[in-house]
């Protein structure tokens, strides 16, 4: 089974604090809403390199849903990616984040790494205990700084050491 690399946008690719000079500011319009995002093209290259090295499939796990393919992917050099639908919003039953049941349903039994700034122990417990999943790595990203080389290295190491890597 090809492993998944699940990627959030806000807090992961779009940090919440003043970004470093590597980031470029964009204004995105979705319907009548206008958003300012700060994106770093190095993130796209890093994620693509990780996917290539491990044979994993990149997937959006964000409330941006398909808008991530319109506004985020082309600005950081990613192709259009599959999207995990985040609706309907399901009630929180065990302290897990609202995205977690959607991630579980999408991943089914495939191994995955999930980069998100809102994954916590409750999400891990929900996935392991309530969904019976055990082949995953939750990578909590500090929303002030966003995705780093260390996060990508952690994912690479986990995929490689657990034998899920299908890379060259």
MODELLER restraints for C-alpha pairs under 7 A, 6 or more apart:
rsr = mdl.restraints
at = mdl.atoms
rsr.add(forms.Gaussian(group=physical.xy_distance, feature=features.Distance(at['CA:1:A'], at['CA:110:A']), mean=6.05, stdev=0.5))
rsr.add(forms.Gaussian(group=physical.xy_distance, feature=features.Distance(at['CA:2:A'], at['CA:55:A']), mean=6.74, stdev=0.5))
rsr.add(forms.Gaussian(group=physical.xy_distance, feature=features.Distance(at['CA:2:A'], at['CA:56:A']), mean=5.79, stdev=0.5))
rsr.add(forms.Gaussian(group=physical.xy_distance, feature=features.Distance(at['CA:2:A'], at['CA:57:A']), mean=6.94, stdev=0.5))
rsr.add(forms.Gaussian(group=physical.xy_distance, feature=features.Distance(at['CA:2:A'], at['CA:110:A']), mean=6.93, stdev=0.5))
rsr.add(forms.Gaussian(group=physical.xy_distance, feature=features.Distance(at['CA:3:A'], at['CA:56:A']), mean=4.73, stdev=0.5))
rsr.add(forms.Gaussian(group=physical.xy_distance, feature=features.Distance(at['CA:3:A'], at['CA:57:A']), mean=6.31, stdev=0.5))
rsr.add(forms.Gaussian(group=physical.xy_distance, feature=features.Distance(at['CA:3:A'], at['CA:110:A']), mean=5.92, stdev=0.5))
rsr.add(forms.Gaussian(group=physical.xy_distance, feature=features.Distance(at['CA:3:A'], at['CA:111:A']), mean=4.86, stdev=0.5))
rsr.add(forms.Gaussian(group=physical.xy_distance, feature=features.Distance(at['CA:3:A'], at['CA:112:A']), mean=5.31, stdev=0.5))
rsr.add(forms.Gaussian(group=physical.xy_distance, feature=features.Distance(at['CA:3:A'], at['CA:164:A']), mean=6.43, stdev=0.5))
rsr.add(forms.Gaussian(group=physical.xy_distance, feature=features.Distance(at['CA:4:A'], at['CA:56:A']), mean=5.23, stdev=0.5))
rsr.add(forms.Gaussian(group=physical.xy_distance, feature=features.Distance(at['CA:4:A'], at['CA:57:A']), mean=4.80, stdev=0.5))
rsr.add(forms.Gaussian(group=physical.xy_distance, feature=features.Distance(at['CA:4:A'], at['CA:58:A']), mean=6.03, stdev=0.5))
rsr.add(forms.Gaussian(group=physical.xy_distance, feature=features.Distance(at['CA:4:A'], at['CA:59:A']), mean=6.89, stdev=0.5))
rsr.add(forms.Gaussian(group=physical.xy_distance, feature=features.Distance(at['CA:4:A'], at['CA:111:A']), mean=6.34, stdev=0.5))
rsr.add(forms.Gaussian(group=physical.xy_distance, feature=features.Distance(at['CA:4:A'], at['CA:112:A']), mean=4.44, stdev=0.5))
rsr.add(forms.Gaussian(group=physical.xy_distance, feature=features.Distance(at['CA:4:A'], at['CA:113:A']), mean=6.26, stdev=0.5))
rsr.add(forms.Gaussian(group=physical.xy_distance, feature=features.Distance(at['CA:5:A'], at['CA:56:A']), mean=6.26, stdev=0.5))
rsr.add(forms.Gaussian(group=physical.xy_distance, feature=features.Distance(at['CA:5:A'], at['CA:57:A']), mean=5.83, stdev=0.5))
rsr.add(forms.Gaussian(group=physical.xy_distance, feature=features.Distance(at['CA:5:A'], at['CA:58:A']), mean=4.74, stdev=0.5))
rsr.add(forms.Gaussian(group=physical.xy_distance, feature=features.Distance(at['CA:5:A'], at['CA:59:A']), mean=6.04, stdev=0.5))
rsr.add(forms.Gaussian(group=physical.xy_distance, feature=features.Distance(at['CA:5:A'], at['CA:112:A']), mean=5.80, stdev=0.5))
rsr.add(forms.Gaussian(group=physical.xy_distance, feature=features.Distance(at['CA:5:A'], at['CA:113:A']), mean=5.00, stdev=0.5))
rsr.add(forms.Gaussian(group=physical.xy_distance, feature=features.Distance(at['CA:5:A'], at['CA:114:A']), mean=6.06, stdev=0.5))
rsr.add(forms.Gaussian(group=physical.xy_distance, feature=features.Distance(at['CA:6:A'], at['CA:58:A']), mean=6.12, stdev=0.5))
rsr.add(forms.Gaussian(group=physical.xy_distance, feature=features.Distance(at['CA:6:A'], at['CA:59:A']), mean=4.94, stdev=0.5))
rsr.add(forms.Gaussian(group=physical.xy_distance, feature=features.Distance(at['CA:6:A'], at['CA:60:A']), mean=5.74, stdev=0.5))
rsr.add(forms.Gaussian(group=physical.xy_distance, feature=features.Distance(at['CA:6:A'], at['CA:61:A']), mean=5.51, stdev=0.5))
rsr.add(forms.Gaussian(group=physical.xy_distance, feature=features.Distance(at['CA:6:A'], at['CA:113:A']), mean=6.04, stdev=0.5))
rsr.add(forms.Gaussian(group=physical.xy_distance, feature=features.Distance(at['CA:6:A'], at['CA:114:A']), mean=4.54, stdev=0.5))
rsr.add(forms.Gaussian(group=physical.xy_distance, feature=features.Distance(at['CA:6:A'], at['CA:115:A']), mean=6.05, stdev=0.5))
rsr.add(forms.Gaussian(group=physical.xy_distance, feature=features.Distance(at['CA:7:A'], at['CA:59:A']), mean=6.22, stdev=0.5))
rsr.add(forms.Gaussian(group=physical.xy_distance, feature=features.Distance(at['CA:7:A'], at['CA:60:A']), mean=5.02, stdev=0.5))
rsr.add(forms.Gaussian(group=physical.xy_distance, feature=features.Distance(at['CA:7:A'], at['CA:61:A']), mean=5.21, stdev=0.5))
rsr.add(forms.Gaussian(group=physical.xy_distance, feature=features.Distance(at['CA:7:A'], at['CA:62:A']), mean=7.00, stdev=0.5))
rsr.add(forms.Gaussian(group=physical.xy_distance, feature=features.Distance(at['CA:7:A'], at['CA:114:A']), mean=6.20, stdev=0.5))
rsr.add(forms.Gaussian(group=physical.xy_distance, feature=features.Distance(at['CA:7:A'], at['CA:115:A']), mean=5.15, stdev=0.5))
rsr.add(forms.Gaussian(group=physical.xy_distance, feature=features.Distance(at['CA:7:A'], at['CA:116:A']), mean=6.72, stdev=0.5))
rsr.add(forms.Gaussian(group=physical.xy_distance, feature=features.Distance(at['CA:8:A'], at['CA:60:A']), mean=6.28, stdev=0.5))
rsr.add(forms.Gaussian(group=physical.xy_distance, feature=features.Distance(at['CA:8:A'], at['CA:61:A']), mean=5.06, stdev=0.5))
rsr.add(forms.Gaussian(group=physical.xy_distance, feature=features.Distance(at['CA:8:A'], at['CA:62:A']), mean=4.62, stdev=0.5))
rsr.add(forms.Gaussian(group=physical.xy_distance, feature=features.Distance(at['CA:8:A'], at['CA:115:A']), mean=6.18, stdev=0.5))
rsr.add(forms.Gaussian(group=physical.xy_distance, feature=features.Distance(at['CA:8:A'], at['CA:116:A']), mean=5.33, stdev=0.5))
rsr.add(forms.Gaussian(group=physical.xy_distance, feature=features.Distance(at['CA:9:A'], at['CA:62:A']), mean=5.97, stdev=0.5))
rsr.add(forms.Gaussian(group=physical.xy_distance, feature=features.Distance(at['CA:11:A'], at['CA:117:A']), mean=5.63, stdev=0.5))
rsr.add(forms.Gaussian(group=physical.xy_distance, feature=features.Distance(at['CA:11:A'], at['CA:143:A']), mean=3.90, stdev=0.5))
rsr.add(forms.Gaussian(group=physical.xy_distance, feature=features.Distance(at['CA:11:A'], at['CA:144:A']), mean=6.78, stdev=0.5))
rsr.add(forms.Gaussian(group=physical.xy_distance, feature=features.Distance(at['CA:11:A'], at['CA:146:A']), mean=5.52, stdev=0.5))
rsr.add(forms.Gaussian(group=physical.xy_distance, feature=features.Distance(at['CA:12:A'], at['CA:116:A']), mean=6.10, stdev=0.5))
rsr.add(forms.Gaussian(group=physical.xy_distance, feature=features.Distance(at['CA:12:A'], at['CA:117:A']), mean=6.26, stdev=0.5))
rsr.add(forms.Gaussian(group=physical.xy_distance, feature=features.Distance(at['CA:12:A'], at['CA:141:A']), mean=6.08, stdev=0.5))
rsr.add(forms.Gaussian(group=physical.xy_distance, feature=features.Distance(at['CA:12:A'], at['CA:143:A']), mean=6.11, stdev=0.5))
rsr.add(forms.Gaussian(group=physical.xy_distance, feature=features.Distance(at['CA:12:A'], at['CA:146:A']), mean=4.29, stdev=0.5))
rsr.add(forms.Gaussian(group=physical.xy_distance, feature=features.Distance(at['CA:12:A'], at['CA:147:A']), mean=5.09, stdev=0.5))
rsr.add(forms.Gaussian(group=physical.xy_distance, feature=features.Distance(at['CA:13:A'], at['CA:39:A']), mean=6.19, stdev=0.5))
rsr.add(forms.Gaussian(group=physical.xy_distance, feature=features.Distance(at['CA:13:A'], at['CA:146:A']), mean=5.73, stdev=0.5))
rsr.add(forms.Gaussian(group=physical.xy_distance, feature=features.Distance(at['CA:13:A'], at['CA:147:A']), mean=6.08, stdev=0.5))
rsr.add(forms.Gaussian(group=physical.xy_distance, feature=features.Distance(at['CA:14:A'], at['CA:37:A']), mean=5.87, stdev=0.5))
rsr.add(forms.Gaussian(group=physical.xy_distance, feature=features.Distance(at['CA:14:A'], at['CA:38:A']), mean=5.24, stdev=0.5))
rsr.add(forms.Gaussian(group=physical.xy_distance, feature=features.Distance(at['CA:14:A'], at['CA:39:A']), mean=5.65, stdev=0.5))
rsr.add(forms.Gaussian(group=physical.xy_distance, feature=features.Distance(at['CA:14:A'], at['CA:146:A']), mean=6.53, stdev=0.5))
rsr.add(forms.Gaussian(group=physical.xy_distance, feature=features.Distance(at['CA:15:A'], at['CA:38:A']), mean=6.96, stdev=0.5))
rsr.add(forms.Gaussian(group=physical.xy_distance, feature=features.Distance(at['CA:15:A'], at['CA:143:A']), mean=5.31, stdev=0.5))
rsr.add(forms.Gaussian(group=physical.xy_distance, feature=features.Distance(at['CA:15:A'], at['CA:144:A']), mean=5.29, stdev=0.5))
rsr.add(forms.Gaussian(group=physical.xy_distance, feature=features.Distance(at['CA:15:A'], at['CA:145:A']), mean=5.39, stdev=0.5))
rsr.add(forms.Gaussian(group=physical.xy_distance, feature=features.Distance(at['CA:15:A'], at['CA:146:A']), mean=4.77, stdev=0.5))
rsr.add(forms.Gaussian(group=physical.xy_distance, feature=features.Distance(at['CA:16:A'], at['CA:143:A']), mean=5.59, stdev=0.5))
rsr.add(forms.Gaussian(group=physical.xy_distance, feature=features.Distance(at['CA:16:A'], at['CA:144:A']), mean=4.88, stdev=0.5))
rsr.add(forms.Gaussian(group=physical.xy_distance, feature=features.Distance(at['CA:17:A'], at['CA:144:A']), mean=4.81, stdev=0.5))
rsr.add(forms.Gaussian(group=physical.xy_distance, feature=features.Distance(at['CA:17:A'], at['CA:145:A']), mean=6.86, stdev=0.5))
rsr.add(forms.Gaussian(group=physical.xy_distance, feature=features.Distance(at['CA:22:A'], at['CA:40:A']), mean=5.81, stdev=0.5))
rsr.add(forms.Gaussian(group=physical.xy_distance, feature=features.Distance(at['CA:23:A'], at['CA:38:A']), mean=5.63, stdev=0.5))
rsr.add(forms.Gaussian(group=physical.xy_distance, feature=features.Distance(at['CA:23:A'], at['CA:39:A']), mean=4.99, stdev=0.5))
rsr.add(forms.Gaussian(group=physical.xy_distance, feature=features.Distance(at['CA:23:A'], at['CA:40:A']), mean=4.40, stdev=0.5))
rsr.add(forms.Gaussian(group=physical.xy_distance, feature=features.Distance(at['CA:24:A'], at['CA:38:A']), mean=5.33, stdev=0.5))
rsr.add(forms.Gaussian(group=physical.xy_distance, feature=features.Distance(at['CA:24:A'], at['CA:39:A']), mean=5.38, stdev=0.5))
rsr.add(forms.Gaussian(group=physical.xy_distance, feature=features.Distance(at['CA:24:A'], at['CA:40:A']), mean=6.32, stdev=0.5))
rsr.add(forms.Gaussian(group=physical.xy_distance, feature=features.Distance(at['CA:25:A'], at['CA:36:A']), mean=6.86, stdev=0.5))
rsr.add(forms.Gaussian(group=physical.xy_distance, feature=features.Distance(at['CA:25:A'], at['CA:37:A']), mean=5.77, stdev=0.5))
rsr.add(forms.Gaussian(group=physical.xy_distance, feature=features.Distance(at['CA:25:A'], at['CA:38:A']), mean=4.47, stdev=0.5))
rsr.add(forms.Gaussian(group=physical.xy_distance, feature=features.Distance(at['CA:25:A'], at['CA:39:A']), mean=6.57, stdev=0.5))
rsr.add(forms.Gaussian(group=physical.xy_distance, feature=features.Distance(at['CA:26:A'], at['CA:36:A']), mean=5.64, stdev=0.5))
rsr.add(forms.Gaussian(group=physical.xy_distance, feature=features.Distance(at['CA:26:A'], at['CA:37:A']), mean=5.31, stdev=0.5))
rsr.add(forms.Gaussian(group=physical.xy_distance, feature=features.Distance(at['CA:26:A'], at['CA:38:A']), mean=6.25, stdev=0.5))
rsr.add(forms.Gaussian(group=physical.xy_distance, feature=features.Distance(at['CA:27:A'], at['CA:34:A']), mean=6.59, stdev=0.5))
rsr.add(forms.Gaussian(group=physical.xy_distance, feature=features.Distance(at['CA:27:A'], at['CA:35:A']), mean=5.55, stdev=0.5))
rsr.add(forms.Gaussian(group=physical.xy_distance, feature=features.Distance(at['CA:27:A'], at['CA:36:A']), mean=4.53, stdev=0.5))
rsr.add(forms.Gaussian(group=physical.xy_distance, feature=features.Distance(at['CA:27:A'], at['CA:37:A']), mean=6.40, stdev=0.5))
rsr.add(forms.Gaussian(group=physical.xy_distance, feature=features.Distance(at['CA:28:A'], at['CA:34:A']), mean=5.50, stdev=0.5))
rsr.add(forms.Gaussian(group=physical.xy_distance, feature=features.Distance(at['CA:28:A'], at['CA:35:A']), mean=5.04, stdev=0.5))
rsr.add(forms.Gaussian(group=physical.xy_distance, feature=features.Distance(at['CA:28:A'], at['CA:36:A']), mean=6.26, stdev=0.5))
rsr.add(forms.Gaussian(group=physical.xy_distance, feature=features.Distance(at['CA:28:A'], at['CA:71:A']), mean=6.69, stdev=0.5))
rsr.add(forms.Gaussian(group=physical.xy_distance, feature=features.Distance(at['CA:29:A'], at['CA:35:A']), mean=6.35, stdev=0.5))
rsr.add(forms.Gaussian(group=physical.xy_distance, feature=features.Distance(at['CA:39:A'], at['CA:76:A']), mean=6.89, stdev=0.5))
rsr.add(forms.Gaussian(group=physical.xy_distance, feature=features.Distance(at['CA:40:A'], at['CA:76:A']), mean=6.30, stdev=0.5))
rsr.add(forms.Gaussian(group=physical.xy_distance, feature=features.Distance(at['CA:41:A'], at['CA:75:A']), mean=6.75, stdev=0.5))
rsr.add(forms.Gaussian(group=physical.xy_distance, feature=features.Distance(at['CA:41:A'], at['CA:76:A']), mean=4.04, stdev=0.5))
rsr.add(forms.Gaussian(group=physical.xy_distance, feature=features.Distance(at['CA:41:A'], at['CA:77:A']), mean=6.42, stdev=0.5))
rsr.add(forms.Gaussian(group=physical.xy_distance, feature=features.Distance(at['CA:43:A'], at['CA:76:A']), mean=6.55, stdev=0.5))
rsr.add(forms.Gaussian(group=physical.xy_distance, feature=features.Distance(at['CA:44:A'], at['CA:76:A']), mean=4.79, stdev=0.5))
rsr.add(forms.Gaussian(group=physical.xy_distance, feature=features.Distance(at['CA:44:A'], at['CA:77:A']), mean=5.26, stdev=0.5))
rsr.add(forms.Gaussian(group=physical.xy_distance, feature=features.Distance(at['CA:44:A'], at['CA:78:A']), mean=5.54, stdev=0.5))
rsr.add(forms.Gaussian(group=physical.xy_distance, feature=features.Distance(at['CA:45:A'], at['CA:77:A']), mean=6.84, stdev=0.5))
rsr.add(forms.Gaussian(group=physical.xy_distance, feature=features.Distance(at['CA:50:A'], at['CA:152:A']), mean=6.97, stdev=0.5))
rsr.add(forms.Gaussian(group=physical.xy_distance, feature=features.Distance(at['CA:50:A'], at['CA:156:A']), mean=6.55, stdev=0.5))
rsr.add(forms.Gaussian(group=physical.xy_distance, feature=features.Distance(at['CA:51:A'], at['CA:57:A']), mean=6.13, stdev=0.5))
rsr.add(forms.Gaussian(group=physical.xy_distance, feature=features.Distance(at['CA:51:A'], at['CA:58:A']), mean=6.66, stdev=0.5))
rsr.add(forms.Gaussian(group=physical.xy_distance, feature=features.Distance(at['CA:52:A'], at['CA:167:A']), mean=6.15, stdev=0.5))
rsr.add(forms.Gaussian(group=physical.xy_distance, feature=features.Distance(at['CA:53:A'], at['CA:167:A']), mean=4.66, stdev=0.5))
rsr.add(forms.Gaussian(group=physical.xy_distance, feature=features.Distance(at['CA:53:A'], at['CA:168:A']), mean=6.37, stdev=0.5))
rsr.add(forms.Gaussian(group=physical.xy_distance, feature=features.Distance(at['CA:54:A'], at['CA:156:A']), mean=6.91, stdev=0.5))
rsr.add(forms.Gaussian(group=physical.xy_distance, feature=features.Distance(at['CA:54:A'], at['CA:159:A']), mean=6.80, stdev=0.5))
rsr.add(forms.Gaussian(group=physical.xy_distance, feature=features.Distance(at['CA:54:A'], at['CA:165:A']), mean=4.33, stdev=0.5))
rsr.add(forms.Gaussian(group=physical.xy_distance, feature=features.Distance(at['CA:54:A'], at['CA:166:A']), mean=5.14, stdev=0.5))
rsr.add(forms.Gaussian(group=physical.xy_distance, feature=features.Distance(at['CA:54:A'], at['CA:167:A']), mean=4.01, stdev=0.5))
rsr.add(forms.Gaussian(group=physical.xy_distance, feature=features.Distance(at['CA:55:A'], at['CA:165:A']), mean=5.92, stdev=0.5))
rsr.add(forms.Gaussian(group=physical.xy_distance, feature=features.Distance(at['CA:55:A'], at['CA:166:A']), mean=4.35, stdev=0.5))
rsr.add(forms.Gaussian(group=physical.xy_distance, feature=features.Distance(at['CA:55:A'], at['CA:167:A']), mean=4.25, stdev=0.5))
rsr.add(forms.Gaussian(group=physical.xy_distance, feature=features.Distance(at['CA:58:A'], at['CA:81:A']), mean=6.46, stdev=0.5))
rsr.add(forms.Gaussian(group=physical.xy_distance, feature=features.Distance(at['CA:59:A'], at['CA:81:A']), mean=5.52, stdev=0.5))
rsr.add(forms.Gaussian(group=physical.xy_distance, feature=features.Distance(at['CA:59:A'], at['CA:82:A']), mean=5.05, stdev=0.5))
rsr.add(forms.Gaussian(group=physical.xy_distance, feature=features.Distance(at['CA:59:A'], at['CA:83:A']), mean=5.76, stdev=0.5))
rsr.add(forms.Gaussian(group=physical.xy_distance, feature=features.Distance(at['CA:60:A'], at['CA:81:A']), mean=6.46, stdev=0.5))
rsr.add(forms.Gaussian(group=physical.xy_distance, feature=features.Distance(at['CA:60:A'], at['CA:82:A']), mean=6.26, stdev=0.5))
rsr.add(forms.Gaussian(group=physical.xy_distance, feature=features.Distance(at['CA:60:A'], at['CA:83:A']), mean=4.76, stdev=0.5))
rsr.add(forms.Gaussian(group=physical.xy_distance, feature=features.Distance(at['CA:60:A'], at['CA:84:A']), mean=6.15, stdev=0.5))
rsr.add(forms.Gaussian(group=physical.xy_distance, feature=features.Distance(at['CA:61:A'], at['CA:83:A']), mean=6.49, stdev=0.5))
rsr.add(forms.Gaussian(group=physical.xy_distance, feature=features.Distance(at['CA:61:A'], at['CA:84:A']), mean=5.44, stdev=0.5))
rsr.add(forms.Gaussian(group=physical.xy_distance, feature=features.Distance(at['CA:63:A'], at['CA:86:A']), mean=6.20, stdev=0.5))
rsr.add(forms.Gaussian(group=physical.xy_distance, feature=features.Distance(at['CA:65:A'], at['CA:83:A']), mean=5.86, stdev=0.5))
rsr.add(forms.Gaussian(group=physical.xy_distance, feature=features.Distance(at['CA:65:A'], at['CA:84:A']), mean=6.87, stdev=0.5))
rsr.add(forms.Gaussian(group=physical.xy_distance, feature=features.Distance(at['CA:65:A'], at['CA:85:A']), mean=6.37, stdev=0.5))
rsr.add(forms.Gaussian(group=physical.xy_distance, feature=features.Distance(at['CA:66:A'], at['CA:83:A']), mean=6.27, stdev=0.5))
rsr.add(forms.Gaussian(group=physical.xy_distance, feature=features.Distance(at['CA:69:A'], at['CA:80:A']), mean=5.10, stdev=0.5))
rsr.add(forms.Gaussian(group=physical.xy_distance, feature=features.Distance(at['CA:69:A'], at['CA:81:A']), mean=6.57, stdev=0.5))
rsr.add(forms.Gaussian(group=physical.xy_distance, feature=features.Distance(at['CA:73:A'], at['CA:79:A']), mean=6.15, stdev=0.5))
rsr.add(forms.Gaussian(group=physical.xy_distance, feature=features.Distance(at['CA:73:A'], at['CA:80:A']), mean=6.45, stdev=0.5))
rsr.add(forms.Gaussian(group=physical.xy_distance, feature=features.Distance(at['CA:84:A'], at['CA:102:A']), mean=6.92, stdev=0.5))
rsr.add(forms.Gaussian(group=physical.xy_distance, feature=features.Distance(at['CA:84:A'], at['CA:103:A']), mean=6.84, stdev=0.5))
rsr.add(forms.Gaussian(group=physical.xy_distance, feature=features.Distance(at['CA:84:A'], at['CA:106:A']), mean=6.52, stdev=0.5))
rsr.add(forms.Gaussian(group=physical.xy_distance, feature=features.Distance(at['CA:85:A'], at['CA:102:A']), mean=6.91, stdev=0.5))
rsr.add(forms.Gaussian(group=physical.xy_distance, feature=features.Distance(at['CA:86:A'], at['CA:99:A']), mean=6.17, stdev=0.5))
rsr.add(forms.Gaussian(group=physical.xy_distance, feature=features.Distance(at['CA:86:A'], at['CA:102:A']), mean=6.14, stdev=0.5))
rsr.add(forms.Gaussian(group=physical.xy_distance, feature=features.Distance(at['CA:89:A'], at['CA:98:A']), mean=6.40, stdev=0.5))
rsr.add(forms.Gaussian(group=physical.xy_distance, feature=features.Distance(at['CA:90:A'], at['CA:98:A']), mean=6.24, stdev=0.5))
rsr.add(forms.Gaussian(group=physical.xy_distance, feature=features.Distance(at['CA:92:A'], at['CA:98:A']), mean=6.35, stdev=0.5))
rsr.add(forms.Gaussian(group=physical.xy_distance, feature=features.Distance(at['CA:94:A'], at['CA:122:A']), mean=6.99, stdev=0.5))
rsr.add(forms.Gaussian(group=physical.xy_distance, feature=features.Distance(at['CA:94:A'], at['CA:126:A']), mean=6.76, stdev=0.5))
rsr.add(forms.Gaussian(group=physical.xy_distance, feature=features.Distance(at['CA:95:A'], at['CA:122:A']), mean=5.54, stdev=0.5))
rsr.add(forms.Gaussian(group=physical.xy_distance, feature=features.Distance(at['CA:96:A'], at['CA:122:A']), mean=5.03, stdev=0.5))
rsr.add(forms.Gaussian(group=physical.xy_distance, feature=features.Distance(at['CA:96:A'], at['CA:123:A']), mean=4.62, stdev=0.5))
rsr.add(forms.Gaussian(group=physical.xy_distance, feature=features.Distance(at['CA:96:A'], at['CA:126:A']), mean=6.41, stdev=0.5))
rsr.add(forms.Gaussian(group=physical.xy_distance, feature=features.Distance(at['CA:97:A'], at['CA:123:A']), mean=6.42, stdev=0.5))
rsr.add(forms.Gaussian(group=physical.xy_distance, feature=features.Distance(at['CA:100:A'], at['CA:123:A']), mean=6.38, stdev=0.5))
rsr.add(forms.Gaussian(group=physical.xy_distance, feature=features.Distance(at['CA:104:A'], at['CA:127:A']), mean=6.69, stdev=0.5))
rsr.add(forms.Gaussian(group=physical.xy_distance, feature=features.Distance(at['CA:104:A'], at['CA:131:A']), mean=7.00, stdev=0.5))
rsr.add(forms.Gaussian(group=physical.xy_distance, feature=features.Distance(at['CA:109:A'], at['CA:133:A']), mean=6.76, stdev=0.5))
rsr.add(forms.Gaussian(group=physical.xy_distance, feature=features.Distance(at['CA:111:A'], at['CA:135:A']), mean=4.81, stdev=0.5))
rsr.add(forms.Gaussian(group=physical.xy_distance, feature=features.Distance(at['CA:111:A'], at['CA:136:A']), mean=5.31, stdev=0.5))
rsr.add(forms.Gaussian(group=physical.xy_distance, feature=features.Distance(at['CA:112:A'], at['CA:135:A']), mean=6.77, stdev=0.5))
rsr.add(forms.Gaussian(group=physical.xy_distance, feature=features.Distance(at['CA:112:A'], at['CA:136:A']), mean=4.71, stdev=0.5))
rsr.add(forms.Gaussian(group=physical.xy_distance, feature=features.Distance(at['CA:112:A'], at['CA:137:A']), mean=6.42, stdev=0.5))
rsr.add(forms.Gaussian(group=physical.xy_distance, feature=features.Distance(at['CA:113:A'], at['CA:136:A']), mean=5.61, stdev=0.5))
rsr.add(forms.Gaussian(group=physical.xy_distance, feature=features.Distance(at['CA:113:A'], at['CA:137:A']), mean=4.70, stdev=0.5))
rsr.add(forms.Gaussian(group=physical.xy_distance, feature=features.Distance(at['CA:113:A'], at['CA:138:A']), mean=5.91, stdev=0.5))
rsr.add(forms.Gaussian(group=physical.xy_distance, feature=features.Distance(at['CA:113:A'], at['CA:155:A']), mean=6.47, stdev=0.5))
rsr.add(forms.Gaussian(group=physical.xy_distance, feature=features.Distance(at['CA:114:A'], at['CA:137:A']), mean=6.36, stdev=0.5))
rsr.add(forms.Gaussian(group=physical.xy_distance, feature=features.Distance(at['CA:114:A'], at['CA:138:A']), mean=5.00, stdev=0.5))
rsr.add(forms.Gaussian(group=physical.xy_distance, feature=features.Distance(at['CA:114:A'], at['CA:139:A']), mean=5.84, stdev=0.5))
rsr.add(forms.Gaussian(group=physical.xy_distance, feature=features.Distance(at['CA:115:A'], at['CA:138:A']), mean=6.52, stdev=0.5))
rsr.add(forms.Gaussian(group=physical.xy_distance, feature=features.Distance(at['CA:115:A'], at['CA:139:A']), mean=4.93, stdev=0.5))
rsr.add(forms.Gaussian(group=physical.xy_distance, feature=features.Distance(at['CA:115:A'], at['CA:140:A']), mean=6.29, stdev=0.5))
rsr.add(forms.Gaussian(group=physical.xy_distance, feature=features.Distance(at['CA:115:A'], at['CA:141:A']), mean=6.56, stdev=0.5))
rsr.add(forms.Gaussian(group=physical.xy_distance, feature=features.Distance(at['CA:116:A'], at['CA:139:A']), mean=6.44, stdev=0.5))
rsr.add(forms.Gaussian(group=physical.xy_distance, feature=features.Distance(at['CA:116:A'], at['CA:140:A']), mean=5.51, stdev=0.5))
rsr.add(forms.Gaussian(group=physical.xy_distance, feature=features.Distance(at['CA:116:A'], at['CA:141:A']), mean=5.69, stdev=0.5))
rsr.add(forms.Gaussian(group=physical.xy_distance, feature=features.Distance(at['CA:117:A'], at['CA:140:A']), mean=5.22, stdev=0.5))
rsr.add(forms.Gaussian(group=physical.xy_distance, feature=features.Distance(at['CA:117:A'], at['CA:141:A']), mean=4.58, stdev=0.5))
rsr.add(forms.Gaussian(group=physical.xy_distance, feature=features.Distance(at['CA:117:A'], at['CA:142:A']), mean=5.85, stdev=0.5))
rsr.add(forms.Gaussian(group=physical.xy_distance, feature=features.Distance(at['CA:117:A'], at['CA:143:A']), mean=5.57, stdev=0.5))
rsr.add(forms.Gaussian(group=physical.xy_distance, feature=features.Distance(at['CA:118:A'], at['CA:140:A']), mean=6.81, stdev=0.5))
rsr.add(forms.Gaussian(group=physical.xy_distance, feature=features.Distance(at['CA:119:A'], at['CA:138:A']), mean=6.70, stdev=0.5))
rsr.add(forms.Gaussian(group=physical.xy_distance, feature=features.Distance(at['CA:119:A'], at['CA:140:A']), mean=5.80, stdev=0.5))
rsr.add(forms.Gaussian(group=physical.xy_distance, feature=features.Distance(at['CA:127:A'], at['CA:133:A']), mean=5.56, stdev=0.5))
rsr.add(forms.Gaussian(group=physical.xy_distance, feature=features.Distance(at['CA:128:A'], at['CA:134:A']), mean=5.57, stdev=0.5))
rsr.add(forms.Gaussian(group=physical.xy_distance, feature=features.Distance(at['CA:139:A'], at['CA:151:A']), mean=6.87, stdev=0.5))
rsr.add(forms.Gaussian(group=physical.xy_distance, feature=features.Distance(at['CA:141:A'], at['CA:147:A']), mean=6.13, stdev=0.5))
rsr.add(forms.Gaussian(group=physical.xy_distance, feature=features.Distance(at['CA:159:A'], at['CA:165:A']), mean=5.00, stdev=0.5))
